Amino acid sequence: MTYTALARTWRPKTFAELVGQEHVRRALVNALEQDRVHHAFLFTGTRGVGKTTIARILAKCLNCETGVTPEPCGVCASCREIDAGRFVDLIEVDAASRTKVDDTRDLLDNVQYSPTRGRYKVYLIDEVHMLSTHSFNALLKTLEEPPPHVKFLLATTDPQKLPPTVLSRCLQFNLKRLPITQISARLQLILEKEQIAFEPAGVRLIAQAADGSLRDALSLLDQLIAFGGGRAGEEEARAMLGTVTRDHVVRLAELLATLDPRELLRFARSLEEWAPDYAQVLDELAALLVRIALRQTVPDFEGDELYSPELLARLAGALAAEDVQLFYQTAVTGRRDLALAPDPRTGFEMTLLRMMAFRPLPGSEQAGNPHGTAGESRPARSAPKALLSEARSDPRALLSDARPARNTTQPPGPQGASVRSTAGGAADRVGSGEPHAWSALVSQLELQGAARQLASHCLLVAREGAVVRLAIDPRNKSLCTPTATEKLAQALARHFGGTVRLEFEAAAAGAPTPADADERASLRELDDARRAFEADPGVQALRERFGATLLPDTVRPVK
């Protein structure tokens, strides 16, 4: 018994059966209907997207016994012979195996002769980029001015290797990768026609693995049917492709939502018994995170064959929107870096740990809220005026125990540093009128880099026992990283000889910070430098004698 592969059995025989590539189909159909068929076509695209299939359909349209038509009959002798691959006037050439110039000359010697059976003699040259330079030179003249009874159909996966002289003589069509939904729908239709049992999730996995190639998808489907004993199920597809089950990927997302690195790492190591391809695991995790983000952004997103709307709704509620974005980016980056890891499992585990290490702080604004709504604002209490007056002479007075520390439910961060953000209120902020007190204190602290940037963009509100409350413009809240917050808390603790825990609030709009003061001082220095430059006698003499033009933007103060 002879078996024909699905890729050959279900190869489209007309433009109506073609899957995708609407832009190519429309152009060719219009050209055939209007009798404006060019003498040379170039079809480009990755493997298995329909280059040679379209070329054969076009050859059939040109040589159908009913006439030149975009809808060949499929039953005449010419149509049947083209489908069977034995039509004498369709000359198919594999350029990869005939690269010599002598082969090309032998081929072109017969161009001048009229077709034997059909209306046109059609030359289909596959992988044309493999021809040698001399072969291209031999082809050029014939390609530009062929006899009226000859059509050239060229196909290649690498058009960059073709000489510009060849490209300029052809109508070029770039065939696109097929989307997963189109491939999956085509595979399901074929399975229904073949009366083969299947699961939509298993077919979806095959469509994903095909990477835009319908021919590859059909080859994988043939393999899956053989592997599954006559059926195409999800479990068989995952086993054949070497991917972990869908439940494992969902479990990874659930553990990321719990923020329990110990349990996450334990589960990740348990996957080793399945001998998974960790790159594919990260791919599937990233794909799930995309669906979760879509569910959070578009509440009526219905999911697909792999993940139901109910599951996506549950995960969308458990994960914060900013966490989903971070986890996705980390998964994509970690997948790229797997080749650099000591081994794939180590790279996979480090990627998961990186998701935990670099997620937003638990108390930051909008954290834990997948819909991004801000919490209620809390007005800050003002410090006594006497404390502000004393701060002019001693910055530490502003951090004295003016009031007993109040209880807070905010969990402390590393080294006693915690961050709490509220949506900005209109309450008076301690230090908003006396920014130089906090500036003087910041200048005394041993701070560098990100920690100094954080301190410079803050305003001091009050000190309540071990708690130091700072206000920061919500636009600069990205400066409140765990490392910077911890270093600032440690510097304050060293300066005052006691434990310091930081809390952050939203500063009122326009509140002056040390960074603002530094910027104003720099601008004053720049203005002074420009005025001094303009008043310089040498500069004035140059302007008077030679009409020199002063460019103020190029003046910089000398440090």
Residue, then its C-alpha position, 0 to 999 in steps of 0.5 A: m500500500t502506497y501512502t502519500a504525505l499530507a503535504r503532497t495530498w493537500r497541496p493547493k491546486t487552484f488559487a481558491e484553495l491557497v491558504g493566505q498570501e492574499h496579496v499575491r493571489r489578488a495580483l495574479v488573478n487580476a493579471l490573468e483576467q486582464d491578460r497582462v501577465h508579465h514574462a518573469f516572476l520572482f517569488t520569495g519567502t521562507r520555506g513552506v509558504g507556497k512559492t512553488t505551489i503558486a508557480r505551478i498554479l500559475a503554470k496551470c492557469l496559463n496552459c489550461e485547455t479552456g484558455v488562459t484563466p485564473e480558474p483552471c478546470g483541473v480535469c483537462a490533460s494539461c491540468r492533470e499532467i501539471d498536477a502529476g508533475r509530468f507536463v512536458d512544457l513545465i520545466e522545473v529546475d533545481a538551481a541548487s543542483r545545477t549551478k554551472v554555467d553549462d547547465t544554464r546554457d543547455l537549458l536556454d538552448n531550447v527557449q527559442y523552440s515553441p511549446t510541445r503541448g501547451r500554450y506557454k513554455v514555463y521555466l520554474i527555477d527553484e532556489v534561483h539564488m544558488l546559481s553561479t555568477h556566470s549562470f546569472n550572466a547567461l540568463l540575463k538577456t533571455l530573462e529580459e527579452p524572452p520569446p512570447h511563448v516563454k514565462f520564467l517563474l523564479a523562487t528563492t528563500d534568499p533574495q538578497k543573494l540575487p544580482p540587482t540586474v535579475l531583480s530589475r527584470c522580474l515582478q517580485f512577490n514576497l510571500k509572508r509567514l502564515p499566522i498560527t490561526q490560519i495554519s491551525a484552521r487548515l490542519q483541522l480542516i484536513l483532519e476532519k476530511e481525513q476523518i482523524a481524531f484530534e484535539p484543538a490544543g494539540v493542533r495548535l501546538i503543531a501550528q506554533a512549532a511550524d513557525g509560519s510554514l504550512r508545509d512544515a506543519l503538515s509534515l509535523l502533523d504526519q509525524l504526530i498521527a504516526f506517534g499518536g497511533g492514528r490521532a492528534g492529541e495534545e498529550e501526544a503533541r507535547a511528548m513528540l515536541g518535547t514540551v512540558t504540559r500546559d498545566h506545568v506552564v500554568r503552575l509556573a505563572e501561579l507561583l510567580a503570582t505568589l512571589d514565593p521563590r523557594e516553591l517556584l525553584r522547587f517546582a522548576r527543578s521538578l520539571e527536569e524529570w520530563a527532560p524539557d526543552y527549557a527554551q520552549v518552556l520559556d517560550e510557552l511561559a511568555a506566550l501565556l503572559v501575553r494572553i494574561a496581559l491581553r486579558q487585563t487590557v481587553p477584559d472580553f479577550e476570549g483566549d484560544e484553544l490552549y487557555s480558556p477565558e476562565l483561566l486567563a481571568r483568574l491569572a489576570g486577577a492574581l498578577a499585577a499588570e506591571d509584574v506581567q510586563l516585567f515577567y514577559q520581558t525577563a522570559v524573552t531575555g532569559r530565553r535569548d541568554l540560555a545559550l550563554a548559561p552553564d547549562p539550560r536548566t541553570g539558565f532557566e532557574m536564573t531567569l525565574l529568580r531574576m523575575m522575582a529579584f527585579r519585580p516592582l516593590p510591594g508597596s509601590e504605587q499601583a502595585g498589586n492592582p492589575h487595573g492600575t488604579a491608584g490608592e486613596s491619598r493620605p494627607a501628611r502632617s506638618a512639623p512644628k514651625a520651631l523645628l523648621s527654624e532650628a533646622r536652619s542651623d542643624p539639619r539633624a534637628l529636622l530628624s529629631d523625634a518630634r512625634p512618636a512613631r505611628n504604627t504602620t502595616q507596611p512590611p519593612g524592606p531590606q535593611g529596614a527600608s520600606v517604601r510606601s506611595t500614595a496618590g498625591g494630595a494637597a497637604d502641606r509638606v514639612g520642608s517644602g518651604e525649607p529645602h536647604a535643610w534637607s539639602a544640607l543633610v544630603s550633602q553630609l551623607e556618604l551617598q553616590g550614584a542612584a542613592r544620591q539621585l533618590a535623596s536629591h529628588c526627595l523632600l523631608v516630611a518628618r522623623e517619627g522614631a525610627v521612621v523617616r518620612l520622605a516625599i517624592d514627585p510621582r514622576n520620579k518614583s522609579l528612583c525608589t529601587p530596593t538598592a537605592t532605598e536600602k543605601l539611603a536608609q543605611a547612610l541615614a542610620r550611620h549618620f544618626g547612629g540608630t535604625v532608620r526605616l524609610e517611608f515615601e509619599a507623593a510630593a505636592a506639585g512644584a515642591p522644591t527638592p535638592a535636585d531642583a536647587d542644584e539645577r537652579a544653581s547651575l543655571r545661575e552659574l551659566d547665566d553669570a558665565r554668559r554675562a561675564f563672557e559678553a562683558d569681556p573686553g576682547v569679546q567686545a573688540l571682536r564684535e566691534r571690529f569684525g562683526a563677530t556673532l556671539l553664540p550664548d548656547t556654546v558658553r559653559p562655566v569653568k568648573 
